[in-house]
Amino acid sequence: MDEPDREPTEKTTDDRREAERETKWMARNWIGVAVVSILALLVLVVGMMQATGLVDVLAPIADSGTGQWAAFGVLALVVLALAGWSWRAIVS
């Protein structure tokens, strides 16, 4: 059987200012994750509606179907880049 940890993985915070800083940091980063999740869901919904032909949202950007899917791909890449950036901020 494994031996339990001798020390906690994180030190407790006794300083009020440090606790407030940590709380603000966590809130800021998790709000960033929430925003990226919402954007990813919106891009997914627009892509599905575009694929079924319900909407033609990207028509002002590109006239052909290929151009519209290219614009959608750029949107997806932007969301992926934001997701990587926000997740890196939390991990580090």
URNOR-V283118 format. One record per residue. PHI is phi in whole degrees, -180 to 180 (* if undefined). PSI is psi in whole degrees, 0 to 359 (999 if undefined). OMEGA is omega as a letter, one per 20 degrees, with the letter a starting at -180 (none if undefined). Layout:
PHI:PSI:OMEGA
PHI:PSI:OMEGA
This chain:
*:139:a
-68:150:r
-86:136:r
-65:157:r
-61:139:r
-80:327:a
-125:148:r
-66:155:a
-70:332:r
-127:145:r
-77:145:r
-71:153:a
-102:120:r
-100:336:a
-85:130:a
-66:318:a
-64:320:r
-66:321:r
-65:319:r
-66:319:r
-62:316:a
-65:321:r
-64:316:r
-63:319:r
-62:313:r
-64:316:a
-63:315:a
-62:315:a
-70:320:a
-74:332:r
-67:322:r
-61:318:r
-64:319:r
-64:318:r
-64:317:r
-64:322:r
-64:318:r
-64:316:r
-63:319:r
-63:319:r
-65:319:r
-64:319:r
-65:321:r
-63:316:r
-65:315:r
-63:319:r
-63:319:r
-68:320:r
-68:324:r
-67:320:a
-67:324:a
-84:348:r
88:12:r
-69:324:r
-132:163:r
-132:60:a
-63:321:a
-89:11:a
-60:321:r
-64:336:a
-84:316:a
-139:142:a
-84:320:a
-87:163:r
-64:322:r
-64:317:r
-64:322:r
-67:319:r
-69:328:r
-65:318:r
-64:321:r
-65:320:r
-62:321:r
-64:317:r
-60:317:r
-64:320:r
-66:323:r
-63:317:r
-65:319:r
-64:320:r
-64:317:r
-63:321:r
-64:315:r
-63:319:r
-65:315:a
-70:324:r
-71:324:r
-63:325:r
-65:327:a
-78:318:a
-68:321:a
-84:999:none
